Amino acid sequence: MAEVGLGRKIAYSSGNLSVNLIAQAFATYIVFYYVDVLGVRPYLITTAMVIHGIVNALLNPLFGYLSDRTKSRWGRRVPYMLFGMVPLAALFTAMWFPVGTGAALFWYFLIVILAYDILFVMVVLNYSALFPELFVTIKERAAVSSWRQMLGIIGMIVGVALPPLIYGKLGWGVMGVIFGAIALLFFIVMLAGSKEKGNASEATIGFWSALRYTFSNKAFVYYVIGSLLVQFTFALLPATIPFFAKYVLGAEDNGSTILLGSIFLVAIPCVYIWGRLVQRWGPRQTIIMAVICYMVALIPFLFVTTLAAAAVTAGLVGIGLAGLMVLLEIMLSEVIDEDEKRTRERREGMYFGMNGFIVRWGVSLQALTTGIVLEASHYVKDAVHQTDAAILGFRSMLSLIPIAALLLAVLFFTLYPIRKK
């Protein structure tokens, strides 16, 4: 089978820029916009976001199952992306053009984000499910995963760093239009590199049997638990860094930007290094090494006291984090390849869907952990001097707690049964 050309690899990978751009802008600013700018009651927006999280999680296995059973002249995945990307960009833009006030604004917000959820899962899940089908060798998967994560990191940086510059001068609606247009542009480029090979027939297994087959796959179970623990730390770090920069380091408002920027800037070149290592060592051994690098790099957060030292530490964190970003989908692709030997069917949709359903709860676990630590340590909003317990709490959320989660992840990745390179 001929290897996919570099142009198509980059074109396919560019979709990750769109995904991360709109996902990060939504996660970072939507609550602030509706609560602090538009004045909607916080408990209403919290209720909407909880509903959003539940619906998003449930939609993943549903769309994965439907995608596996789809048959069309364009393939199984492409139709969902082709017909979903324009309304997805439009719904993202619509969020930033509020309609009504008070309760009416709440209902507008809820309806729009639920419609956005449907389109987001439909497009992104099928985009991700194409990865193991389009790229079948470890060399191809390593190269494409490196490109995807590099472009995804750029999308994350744009989605987090640029909004204040845009809405401060041009308004929130203009920001929504600009980001929606950028996302749509790169989705179109992605579609140009996403021609299905046509050698994977639609799945015939029923929904409940598909679930049973999926969770009877030991490789998937060990993988997804390790992935959940890793995704929990991914959510905990950016949520904790603003507290750490403000109350532990006493840094200015740009302190958290410097720390997050250090992680991302180091991660971008490191994705290519990890892409080469996985070809030499294989996914299992390489992901264990990446977790260990990531875990060790978190230790200095227990004692650093200056912004410069914290920035260096954050940069070191970016090394291991880059490896995990590259390796998680490569390992899941390997699980799907092994499943085909058991079921004689390609079920990328169900596996990516169940993976999305499970790791989604890593964000909920992060929110629960943050709330417990802040309450238990007697954190006081805007206090000039936090208690020693609060300072230890901030340090623990950047070191001890994620290290404990990563130690468990190492255990599950060690038990992962697929050992071939």
C-alpha positions in Angstrom: 0.0 0.0 0.0 1.5 3.3 -1.1 2.4 5.8 1.6 0.3 9.0 1.8 2.1 12.0 0.4 3.4 14.8 2.7 0.9 17.4 1.3 -2.1 15.2 2.3 -0.6 14.5 5.7 -0.3 18.2 6.4 -3.7 18.9 4.9 -5.4 16.3 7.1 -3.4 17.4 10.2 -4.6 21.1 9.7 -8.0 20.1 11.0 -6.5 19.9 14.5 -5.8 23.6 14.4 -9.5 24.3 13.9 -10.5 21.8 16.6 -8.2 23.2 19.3 -8.9 26.8 18.3 -12.7 26.7 18.8 -12.5 24.2 21.7 -10.0 26.4 23.7 -11.8 29.6 23.0 -15.0 28.1 24.1 -13.6 26.5 27.3 -11.6 29.6 28.3 -14.0 32.5 27.6 -17.6 31.4 27.2 -18.5 31.3 30.9 -16.7 34.6 31.5 -18.5 36.2 28.6 -22.0 35.2 29.6 -21.5 35.7 33.4 -19.2 38.7 33.7 -20.0 40.6 30.4 -23.6 39.7 29.8 -24.6 39.4 33.4 -26.4 36.0 33.3 -26.7 34.4 36.8 -23.7 32.1 37.4 -25.8 29.2 38.6 -27.7 29.3 35.3 -24.6 29.1 33.2 -23.2 26.4 35.5 -26.3 24.4 34.9 -26.0 24.8 31.2 -22.4 23.8 31.2 -23.1 20.7 33.3 -25.8 19.7 30.7 -23.4 20.4 28.0 -20.8 18.1 29.5 -23.2 15.2 29.9 -24.7 15.6 26.4 -21.2 15.9 24.9 -20.0 12.7 26.6 -23.1 10.7 25.6 -22.9 11.8 22.0 -19.4 10.4 21.5 -20.3 6.7 21.5 -23.6 7.3 19.7 -21.9 9.1 16.8 -19.1 6.6 16.8 -21.5 3.7 16.4 -23.5 5.5 13.6 -20.3 6.4 11.8 -19.0 2.8 11.8 -22.3 1.6 10.2 -22.5 4.4 7.6 -22.3 3.5 3.9 -22.0 6.2 1.2 -20.1 6.9 -2.0 -17.8 9.3 0.0 -17.1 6.7 2.7 -18.1 6.3 6.4 -16.5 9.5 7.9 -16.2 12.1 5.3 -20.0 12.8 4.9 -20.3 13.8 8.6 -17.4 16.2 8.2 -18.5 17.6 4.8 -22.0 18.4 6.0 -21.2 19.3 9.6 -18.2 21.8 9.3 -20.2 24.8 8.0 -23.0 24.7 10.6 -20.4 24.0 13.3 -18.5 27.2 12.4 -21.8 29.1 12.3 -22.9 27.8 15.7 -19.6 28.7 17.2 -20.0 32.3 15.8 -23.6 32.5 17.0 -22.5 32.0 20.7 -20.9 35.4 20.6 -24.1 37.1 19.3 -26.4 36.8 22.3 -30.2 37.1 21.8 -32.5 38.2 24.6 -31.9 39.1 28.3 -32.3 37.3 31.6 -34.0 33.9 31.3 -34.4 34.2 27.5 -30.6 34.7 27.2 -30.0 31.6 29.3 -32.3 29.5 27.0 -30.6 30.9 23.9 -27.2 30.0 25.4 -28.4 26.4 26.3 -29.9 25.7 22.9 -26.9 27.0 20.9 -24.3 25.1 22.9 -26.3 21.9 22.7 -26.6 22.3 18.9 -22.9 23.1 18.9 -22.2 19.9 20.9 -24.0 17.8 18.3 -22.0 19.3 15.4 -18.7 19.4 17.2 -18.9 15.7 18.2 -20.1 14.7 14.7 -17.2 16.5 12.9 -14.4 15.9 15.4 -15.1 12.3 16.2 -15.2 11.4 12.5 -12.1 13.4 11.8 -10.2 11.5 14.6 -11.6 8.2 13.5 -10.1 8.6 10.1 -6.6 8.7 11.5 -6.0 4.9 11.9 -7.6 4.2 8.5 -5.7 6.8 6.4 -2.3 6.1 8.1 -1.6 2.4 8.6 2.1 2.2 9.5 3.8 3.3 12.7 6.0 5.6 10.6 3.0 7.3 9.0 1.1 7.6 12.2 4.1 9.0 14.1 4.7 11.7 11.4 1.0 12.7 11.1 0.5 12.7 14.9 3.5 15.0 15.2 2.0 17.4 12.6 -1.5 17.2 14.1 -0.2 18.1 17.6 2.1 20.9 16.4 -0.8 22.5 14.5 -3.1 21.8 17.4 -0.8 23.6 19.8 -0.9 26.6 17.5 -4.7 26.5 17.6 -4.6 26.3 21.4 -2.3 29.3 21.7 -4.5 31.4 19.3 -7.7 30.3 21.1 -6.3 31.3 24.5 -4.0 34.3 23.8 -5.7 36.3 21.0 -9.3 36.7 22.2 -8.5 39.6 24.7 -6.7 41.5 22.0 -9.6 41.1 19.6 -12.7 41.6 21.8 -10.9 44.4 23.6 -10.7 46.4 20.4 -13.4 45.0 18.0 -15.9 43.3 20.3 -16.9 39.7 21.1 -19.0 39.2 18.0 -16.1 40.1 15.7 -13.9 37.7 17.6 -16.5 34.9 17.0 -16.7 35.7 13.3 -12.9 35.7 12.9 -12.4 32.4 14.8 -15.3 30.8 13.1 -13.9 31.7 9.7 -10.4 30.5 10.6 -11.8 27.2 11.8 -13.9 26.7 8.7 -10.9 27.5 6.4 -8.7 24.8 8.0 -11.6 22.4 8.1 -11.8 22.8 4.3 -8.1 22.2 4.0 -8.5 19.1 6.2 -11.2 17.7 4.1 -9.0 18.0 1.0 -6.6 15.6 2.7 -9.2 13.2 4.1 -10.2 11.0 1.1 -11.1 7.6 2.5 -9.3 4.5 1.1 -12.6 2.6 0.6 -11.1 -0.7 1.9 -13.0 -0.6 5.3 -16.6 -1.9 5.2 -19.2 -0.6 7.5 -19.6 -2.4 10.8 -22.5 -4.7 11.3 -22.3 -5.4 15.1 -25.3 -4.0 17.1 -24.8 -1.2 19.6 -24.8 -3.3 22.8 -22.7 -6.0 21.3 -20.3 -3.2 20.1 -20.0 -1.9 23.7 -19.4 -5.5 25.0 -16.7 -6.1 22.5 -15.1 -2.8 23.2 -14.9 -3.3 27.0 -13.9 -6.9 26.7 -10.8 -5.7 24.9 -8.1 -5.6 27.7 -5.8 -3.4 25.6 -8.5 -0.8 25.3 -9.4 -0.9 29.0 -5.8 -0.5 30.2 -5.3 2.2 27.6 -8.4 4.3 28.3 -7.8 4.3 32.1 -4.3 5.5 31.6 -5.5 8.1 29.1 -8.2 9.3 31.6 -5.5 9.8 34.2 -3.3 11.7 31.8 -6.2 13.9 30.5 -7.0 14.7 34.2 -3.5 16.2 34.6 -3.9 18.0 31.3 -7.0 19.7 32.7 -5.5 20.3 36.1 -2.4 22.2 35.0 -4.0 25.1 33.1 -6.7 25.4 35.7 -4.2 25.7 38.5 -1.5 27.8 36.9 -3.3 31.2 37.3 -3.7 30.6 41.0 -0.1 29.5 41.3 1.2 32.5 39.4 -0.8 35.0 41.4 -0.6 33.6 44.9 2.6 31.6 45.1 4.8 33.5 42.8 3.2 36.9 43.3 3.5 37.5 39.5 1.7 40.1 37.5 -1.4 39.3 35.3 0.9 38.0 32.5 2.5 35.4 34.8 0.1 32.6 33.8 0.5 33.5 30.2 4.3 33.1 30.5 4.0 29.7 32.2 1.5 28.3 29.7 3.5 29.8 26.8 6.6 28.1 28.1 4.9 24.7 28.0 3.5 25.2 24.5 6.6 26.7 23.0 8.8 23.8 24.2 6.2 21.2 23.2 6.0 22.3 19.5 9.5 21.0 18.5 9.4 18.1 20.9 6.4 16.5 19.1 8.8 15.6 16.3 11.3 14.0 18.7 8.7 11.8 20.2 7.5 10.9 16.7 10.9 9.5 15.9 11.2 7.7 19.2 7.9 5.9 18.9 9.2 4.4 15.6 12.2 3.1 17.4 10.7 1.9 20.7 7.0 1.3 19.9 4.0 3.0 21.4 3.9 1.2 24.8 7.5 1.8 25.8 7.6 5.3 24.4 4.4 6.4 26.3 5.8 5.1 29.5 9.0 7.2 29.0 6.8 10.2 28.2 4.8 9.9 31.3 8.0 9.6 33.4 9.5 12.7 31.8 6.3 14.6 32.4 6.0 13.4 36.0 9.6 14.2 36.9 9.3 17.7 35.4 6.4 18.5 37.8 8.5 18.0 40.9 10.1 21.5 41.0 6.6 23.1 41.3 6.8 22.0 45.0 9.6 24.5 45.8 10.1 27.1 43.0 9.6 30.7 44.2 10.4 32.9 41.2 8.6 33.4 37.8 11.8 32.6 35.9 12.3 29.3 37.8 8.7 28.4 37.3 8.9 29.2 33.5 11.9 26.8 33.2 10.0 24.1 35.0 7.0 24.7 32.7 9.2 24.3 29.7 10.5 21.0 31.0 6.9 19.9 31.5 6.3 20.6 27.8 8.8 17.9 26.9 6.8 15.0 28.3 3.5 16.6 27.6 4.4 16.7 23.9 5.1 13.0 23.9 1.7 12.2 25.4 -0.1 14.3 22.9 1.6 12.5 20.1 1.3 9.0 21.5 -2.3 8.7 22.9 -4.0 8.4 19.5 -1.2 6.2 18.1 -1.8 3.8 20.9 -5.5 3.9 20.4 -5.0 3.2 16.7 -3.0 0.1 17.6 -5.9 -1.1 19.8 -8.3 -0.7 16.9 -5.9 -2.7 14.6 -5.9 -5.5 17.2 -9.7 -5.4 17.5 -10.1 -5.9 13.8 -8.4 -9.3 14.2 -11.1 -10.3 16.7 -14.2 -8.9 15.0 -13.1 -8.7 11.4 -14.5 -5.2 11.3 -13.0 -1.7 11.5 -14.6 0.1 14.4 -12.7 3.3 14.8 -15.9 5.3 15.5 -16.9 3.2 18.5 -13.4 3.2 20.0 -12.8 6.9 19.5 -16.4 7.5 20.8 -16.0 5.5 23.9 -12.6 7.0 24.5 -14.1 10.5 24.2 -16.9 9.5 26.6 -14.5 8.3 29.3 -11.7 10.9 29.1 -14.4 13.6 29.1 -14.8 12.9 32.8 -11.2 13.9 33.4 -12.4 17.5 33.2 -15.1 16.8 35.8 -12.5 15.1 38.0 -10.3 18.2 37.7 -13.1 20.5 38.7 -13.9 18.3 41.7 -10.3 18.2 42.8 -9.8 21.9 42.4 -13.0 22.6 44.5 -12.0 20.2 47.3 -8.4 21.6 47.5 -9.5 25.2 47.5 -12.2 24.6 50.2 -10.0 22.4 52.4 -7.0 24.8 52.3 -9.1 27.8 53.2 -8.3 29.7 50.0 -9.6 33.3 50.1 -10.3 35.2 46.9 -7.9 38.1 46.2 -6.2 37.8 49.6 -2.8 39.4 49.6 -1.4 36.6 51.9 -2.9 33.2 51.5 -2.6 30.6 54.3 0.3 28.1 54.2 -2.3 25.4 53.6 -3.6 27.3 50.5 0.0 27.7 49.2 0.6 24.0 49.7 -2.7 23.3 47.9 -1.7 25.3 44.9 1.7 23.6 44.8 0.1 20.1 45.2 -2.2 20.7 42.3 0.8 21.3 40.1 3.0 18.5 41.5 1.8 15.9 44.1 -1.7 15.3 42.8 -0.8 15.0 39.1 2.3 12.9 40.0 0.0 10.5 41.9 -2.3 10.3 38.8 0.7 9.7 36.5 2.1 7.0 38.7 -1.2 5.1 38.2 -1.1 5.8 34.5 2.4 4.2 34.3 0.9 1.1 36.0 -1.9 0.8 33.4 0.4 1.5 30.5 2.7 -1.1 31.8 -0.1 -3.6 31.9 -1.1 -2.7 28.4 -0.7 -6.0 26.6 0.3 -5.0 23.0 4.1 -5.1 23.1 5.1 -5.2 19.5 7.0 -2.3 17.9 
